[in-house]
Amino acid sequence: MGISFRKIEAKTRLINPLKGFIADEIPLEIRFDPLTGQTGRIFNLQYTPPERPDLLNMIQRSKDIFCPFCPEALETSTPLFPKDVIPEGRIRVGQASLIPNLLPLDKYAGVSILSHDHYVAIEDLTIEKMKDAFFAAHTFIKRIMDLDPWADGFYIQWNYMPPAGSSLIHPHIQVNCGEILTNQHRIQLESCRTYDAENGRSFWQDFIEIEKECGERFVGETGSICWVMSYVSQSFLPDVWCIFTEQSSLPSVGREELMWFLDGLSRILRYFYTENIYSFNVSIFSGKEDKRFRINAKICPRLLPRPIGNSDQTYFQTIHKEPYSVNPPEAVCGKVREIFHK
């Protein structure tokens, strides 16, 4: 059947007090993800993220409460890996330290602390600032790959700042490895295998070719890594989809490719900064070698939409598993692309 960018257009009618109680219509789209078929709702609202809150107070409160990731507490307040997993107890690369996660989301779970700094602003998340933590996470993944032949899923994830779900200000990424794939990873894997079986071609190659030709959502490339705005966003504001066009498994990725990823990620974060977005999620999906799959990542902006501090996640996302975005990806792609190529 090939790649399909399917959508259903609809309108809601109402008497609008914002326009003098005249009859009005609000359009919406129900879109179908071209890989998985999962649906999401897209609006085109005049929404601008609010000004950043007073982060200085938040940062100081987090220091006063206690931070186990700061250098003076790290050695005595964080756990060690068993010697049969990580003989050294912790993995250290430059300023980064990778330690066990006390809230393990998988059989093997680590936290990679970016640096000694308690707070790193989003505009300061450069390649140099991020690379040690990602290299440590990659080292952990390769060790687990060698240690456990049953490990099938490998993930690098990031909750940056409290709106994204982080319980600590001190910047850190999480790495999870285990036998059972996450729901989203399993759906991706099944979908690209089905596409290959039905079409005799790679979904990823076809998808990238079409997005480049269309141009509405294509952002750019860093090395062999492709960046596009997601046709169906997983977040309140449009998110970005990153695809490693030549790799299907993180253990096989070289440092050069990780640097290409961090190069693109730093460019996306520069865009977030220009839009007053100071929080985000990242998830990198990877399994074992499979020519039908490609490593891919989602970079989702997160925010508190109004000054009252309400979450950008509602019953629709948390219970119905149905995302919605207040802006279409096509409406913001031009600005993302402009900053990406600066």
N, C-alpha and C positions, 0 to 999 in steps of 0.2 A: 504493500500500500504506500510505502514511501513516507516522507516527512509531511506532517499536516499541522498547520497552525490554525486550528479550529476555534471558533468562538461563536457565542450566541449573544446577540444584542437585544437589550430590553430597556424599558423605561418605566419609571414609577411616577404616577400623576399625583399632584397635591396642590393645595391652596397655600401659597408661600408667603409667610409674614415678612420675610426679608425683602420681598418685592411688592409690598403694598397689598398683600393678600390677593394676588392675581393667580389665575390657573397657571401651573408650571409643571415641567417635567424634568426629572433627574435621570439621565441615561446611566446604564451600567452594562458591563460585559461579563459573561461567564466564559472563561477561557479554559482550554484543555491543554495540559502540558504535552509538548510534542514527543517526549520520551515515554512518560508513564501514563498519560491520559488523565491524571489527577486534575481536578478542577480548582479554579480560584476566581475570585471576583475582582474586577478592575473598575475603578471610578476615575473620573477626571475632574477632581475638585481643586478649587483655588486654595491649596493648603501650603503654608510655609512653616517649617519647624520653628518653635519658639526660641527665644534667646537662651543661651546657656544659663543654667542656674549658677549659684555661687559655689563653684567647685572647691574653693579654698576651705570653706567651712567643712565640707564633706571629707576632704583629705585630712584635715586636722583631727576631726572626730575619729577617723579610722586609725590614725596614729595613737590617739589617746586610749582607744579601746585595747590595742595591742595587735601587732602584725608579726606573725611567725615567719614571714618571708624576708624580713629585713635582716641584714648581716649579723646584728648583735643577738638575734634570737634563733636564726636558722639552725645552727648546729645542735642546740639543746631542745628545740621545740618542734622539730619535724622528724618524721620516721625515716628508717632505713629499709632498703630492700633486703630480703634474705640473700645470703651469699650465693645460693644456687641460681638466683635470678640475675642479680647485679653484684658481682663479687666485691666491688668497691663500696657498696651500700648506696651511693648516689652517683649520678653521672654529672660531670662538670665539664663545661665547654666555655672558656672565657669567663664572663661574669654570670653565666647561666648555671643553674643547678636543677637537676631533675630528680625529684623525690617521689615516694609513693603517695597516692591520693587517698586520703582518709575517707573519702566518699567514692569508693571504687565503682564505676559504672560498667566495668567488665572484669574479666579474670585477671588481666594485667592492666593496671591503671597508674599513670604517672602524672605529675604536675611539673612543668618546666618553667622555672622562674626566670623572667627575662634579664633582670639586672639587679644591682644593689639598690637602685633608686626605688623609693616607695611609690612614687607617682611618675608616670611618663605620659605627657599630654599626647593626644592623638596626632597632632601635627609634628611631634618628635619621634613617631614610630617609623624611623628610617630603616633601610635594609640593614645597616650596621647595628642598629639597636635591636633588631628582631632576630638576626641570623643565628646567634649563639643558642638561643632557646629552641629554635627549629632544628638546628644541627643536633642538639642533645636529644630531642624527640625522635629524630630520624635514627640516631644511634640506638635508642631504646627499641624502636620497632624492629630494626635488623637483628638485635639480640634475641628478641622474642621469636622472630621468624626462625632463627637457628635453634632455639630452645624447645619450642613446642610445635610439632608438625600439624597439630589440630587447629592452631590459630588461623582463622580464615578472614577476619576483618581487622583492618588497621586504620585508625582514625586520629587525625590531629584536629583539635577543636579550640575555640577561644571565645570566652565570655569577657568582653572588655568593658569594665565599669558596671555599676549596679543596674542600670536599665536593661543590660543584656543578661542579667542573672548572676553576675559575679558577686560573691560574698566578701571579697577582699579588693581593695584599691590597688595593691601592689600587683603589677601586671604579670600574668602567668598564662601559659597555654596548657591544655590537657591532652594527653595521648592515651588512647584506649586500644587494646588488642584482645581478641577472644574468638571463640568458636562460633558464636551466634551473631549473624549480621543484624544491624539495626533495621527497623521496618523500611525506612527510606532507601537504604542501601540495597536491601533485598528486592524492592520494587524496581529500582534502577537496573539491577543485574538481570532480573527476569525479563524486563522490557527490552533491553538491548539484545539479549539472546533471541527473543521472539522476533525482533526486527531483522536480525541477521538470517534467521531461519526462513522468514517470509520473503525477504528481498535479495538474499545472497550478497548483501553489502553491509558495511559498518554504519550503524546509526550515526556515530560521532563524525565520521568523515562527511556523510551526506548533510548532517545538520550544520556543520561549520561552513561547508560550501554554500548552502542556501542562505545562511545568515550573512556571510560576506557579500553575496550577490545582492541580497535585499538591502542591506545597509541600515535598516531602521533601528536595529538593536546591537549591531556589531560595534565593539569599543576599540579593540586593537589586539596586538600580540606582543609578548615578551619572549624572545627565543621561540621555542616550539609550543608555547602555552598561549591559548586563545581566551579572550575575555569578551563576554556578551552580556547585555542586560537580559534578565530572565523574562521569557514570554509570560510565565505565570510566577509572579513574585511570591516568596514565602513570608514577606514582611510588610508592614504598614506602608513603608515607602519602597520603591522599586529596589530589588536586590541584583547582585551581579553573579553570573555563573562563569566559573573558570574551568577550562578543560585542558588537561595534559594530553596533547594530541598523539604522542608517541609512547605513552607509558600506561600500563594497567595496574601496576603494583608499587606501592611506596618503597618496599625494601629494595627495589631495583633502581630507584631514582638516584641520580648522581647529585653532587653538591651544586654543579652548575645549574641544573634544572630547579633545584630548591631556590637558588638565587634569582632565577627568572621569575619564579612564583612570588618571591618577596618583593621583587622590583614592581611587578604588577599590583600586588597588594598595597604597597606604599603609595602608588598612584591613586588607587581607589580611595584610600584613607585621606589623601589630600582633597579629593572631591568631597568626601563627608565633612571635612573640616570647613570647607567653604560654605556648606549648607547648614552650619551650626549643629551638625550631628556629632556627638562626642562619645557615642557608645555603639558597639556592633557585636555580632556573632560571626564566627568563621567555623565551617565544618569541611574537612577534607575527607572524601570517601575513597577507600582503597581496599582491595582484597588481594588474593594471590594472582599469579599470572593468568590472564584470560584474554585472548586476542579480541574478544567481542566487547570487552569493557575498557573504559578509560578512567584513570584517576580524575576526579572532578571536585570542585569546591564551590560552596555557596558563601557569599559575603553579604550579610544582612544588616542594614542600618537599624539601630534600635533607639528609641527615644521615649520620653514622657510627653505625650502630645499636647498637654495643657498644663498651665502653672499649678493646678491642683495636684499634680503628680500621678495622674492616672496612667495605667499601663497601656501599651500599644497592642496587647494581646487580650482578646475577649473570649466569650463562650464559643464564638465561631471557630477560632483557631484551636483553643484548648480542648474542646469537647467534640465539635464537628470535624476537626482536622481540615478545615476549609479556610485557606488564607484569603485575605483581601488587601488590596493596595489602593490608596487614595489618589495615586497618580499612575498613568500608564507608563511602561518602560520607554516607549518611543518618545514621550514628551521630555524625558530627562537625558536621553542617550547623548544628544549633541553636546551638552555641557560636560558630561562625564568624559566623553571622547576628547573634548578640547583640553581638559586638565590632564587626562591620561597621557597626552602626547606633548605636553609642555616640557 
